[in-house]
Amino acid sequence: MGTYLFGGTGESLDPKFDALSSLLDAGTFARVEQLGVSDGWRCLEVGGGGGSVANWLADVVAPAGHVTVTDIDVTRLEERDNVTVLEHDVVSNILPGNAFDLVHARLVLFYLPARDLVLRKLRDALRPGGWLVLEEFDCLPLEVLSVGSSGAPEDAKLIMRVKNALLTVLDHAGAELAWGARVEKALRDAGLNDVSGSREVQEWEGGSAGCRLLAATARLVRAKLPLTDDEFDRYLELMASPETVVSSYAMCSAQGRR
Ligand SMILES: C[S@@+](CC[C@H](N)C(=O)[O-])C[C@H]1O[C@@H](n2cnc3c(N)ncnc32)[C@H](O)[C@@H]1O
């Protein structure tokens, strides 16, 4: 197991999970619904984080279906009648084989140096015909589109400096910055069938869920960012200002069946 860079905040209301849920849940739910998920499905949600996807799945597959949700940090996950919460490291712990109709992981393999091995473990956890859905970022597209008129060139440069510093920290921790760009091919290489994928770049305005996510992740690694306190405070202001617009990380998703 690697050490998860953003772990251990100890806060039950982690702003990062709130931002992820606001930013991504609607797309995740639509994608998974298209696969026909319904009453009776057995689902595995890997690295479930704040639990929003696991809780939604639990409602969709009730009453006969079941969701197992795993994470190395289960403090925000909720046991329910048809939900089992498992403290589990997907790199080093075993998973049952041929067990699930759906395995879903969002922004988990991105961080794991052993992502290709983990992908094969997730494949093997599927029953024949079951679906694997991965949703991942390609961080490279993020660019500044506009900032407010006061001090604009410096502000745009500051946003790009923070992006580059953040990506360096992630890279050193073992993340694959453009993993999203190769996730569809990785599913094919793992021998899955009916593979398809999508990639979306949006505009994130200051104060939106996307910019809240950028601010929350920067705060989590503040000590590793080569910025003065004034620069960091200015970055947080920019991430909250509606005058800021950046092109987002590309949100890449891919699905395939065993
Ligand atoms: C960026 S968060 C994504 C959370 C959730 N999937 C979402 O999209 O809202 C990454 C999650 O992966 C979990 N994680 C990191 N390393 C893990 C590992 N080796 N095994 C299982 N979960 C892991 C983290 O604890 C965290 O909850």
The ligand as a Gaussian input file, in Angstrom:
#p B3LYP/6-31G(d) Opt

LIG

0 1
 C      -10.174000      11.200000      -4.107000
 S      -10.935000      10.178000      -2.962000
 C      -12.329000       9.614000      -3.870000
 C      -13.461000       9.184000      -2.982000
 C      -14.710000       8.702000      -3.714000
 N      -14.402000       7.552000      -4.554000
 C      -15.304000       9.822000      -4.534000
 O      -15.080000       9.877000      -5.750000
 O      -16.030000      10.666000      -3.955000
 C       -9.934000       8.706000      -2.929000
 C      -10.420000       7.672000      -1.923000
 O       -9.627000       6.481000      -2.097000
 C       -9.311000       5.971000      -0.814000
 N       -8.090000       5.166000      -0.938000
 C       -6.815000       5.586000      -1.107000
 N       -5.973000       4.538000      -1.175000
 C       -6.728000       3.420000      -1.053000
 C       -6.441000       2.019000      -1.035000
 N       -5.188000       1.588000      -1.153000
 N       -7.473000       1.149000      -0.894000
 C       -8.758000       1.609000      -0.775000
 N       -9.085000       2.926000      -0.776000
 C       -8.093000       3.816000      -0.910000
 C       -9.124000       7.226000       0.036000
 O       -9.184000       6.960000       1.423000
 C      -10.252000       8.104000      -0.474000
 O      -11.447000       7.891000       0.227000

